[in-house]
Amino acid sequence: QKEVEQNSGPLSVPEGAIASLNCTYSDRGSQSFFWYRQYSGKSPELIMFIYSNGDKEDGRFTAQLNKASQYVSLLIRDSQPSDSATYLCAVNVRGGGNKLTFGTGTQLKVEL
Amino acid sequence: SAVISQKPSRDICQRGTSLTIQCQVDSQVTMMFWYRQQPGQSLTLIATANQGSEATYESGFVIDKFPISRPNLTFSTLTVSNMSPEDSSIYLCSVRAELAKNIQYFGAGTRLSVL
């Protein structure tokens, strides 16, 4: 089992809809969770981080963490074509020090 | 977030040669990381570079192939040695944000093609 798993997609949503991206992780002791956005040919850009169970909102983005079920999700409201990118989930696994383990990413396509 | 400058941004190299990639940060940071991202793949950590100590390499990566220097708190280099076409990849440096638990910010990356 991979430490961090994501559906590779592509996930297609119409403009203005809610995009829901999911990530599961295997280490129950994981402490920190991150969502990065990566446009084609660019480096990853941090868009959200969450440490505690529940929801964290920042503008159109909401991160949701459920440690009991070992998943973290990212909701993008009012999706725009500029949101089309690959979204990488990253986890600081227990015993990993300050390292992050990345999922393979989900490609999101927002269609006009 | 820190401003991270990475160079070169891209290079095309011949088999058997070496390339050194530089990563410069505009503020002092304790931890820097080097990643590889192969085409269509996610990020794989090569090593963690702390100032004043030897880099810590991940499984599958060795110092002879990927020597790393960290001479001060704002600079690091990664060398890709004796390159083969399999080394064609994007190499990224990142820094851990000070006073923020495990947050990392990335440089723009170096796109390497080996012929």
Contacts between the chains, C-beta under 8 A, distances in Angstrom:
chain1	res1	chain2	res2	distance
A	31	B	101	7.6
A	31	B	102	7.5
A	32	B	101	5.6
A	32	B	102	4.4
A	34	B	102	7.7
A	34	B	103	7.1
A	34	B	104	7.9
A	36	B	106	8.0
A	42	B	108	7.4
A	42	B	109	7.8
A	43	B	92	5.8
A	43	B	106	4.4
A	43	B	107	6.4
A	43	B	108	5.2
A	43	B	109	4.6
A	44	B	43	7.1
A	44	B	92	7.7
A	44	B	106	5.1
A	45	B	106	7.5
A	46	B	1	7.5
A	46	B	103	6.5
A	46	B	104	7.5
A	46	B	105	6.4
A	49	B	103	6.0
A	51	B	101	6.7
A	88	B	42	6.4
A	88	B	43	7.2
A	90	B	104	7.9
A	92	B	101	7.8
A	92	B	102	4.4
A	97	B	48	7.5
A	98	B	31	5.6
A	98	B	48	7.4
A	98	B	96	5.5
A	98	B	102	5.7
A	99	B	33	7.5
A	99	B	45	6.0
A	99	B	48	6.7
A	100	B	45	7.6
A	100	B	102	6.7
A	100	B	104	6.0
A	101	B	45	8.0
A	102	B	42	4.7
A	102	B	43	4.5
A	102	B	44	8.0
A	103	B	42	6.3
A	104	B	41	7.1
A	104	B	42	4.5
A	105	B	42	5.5
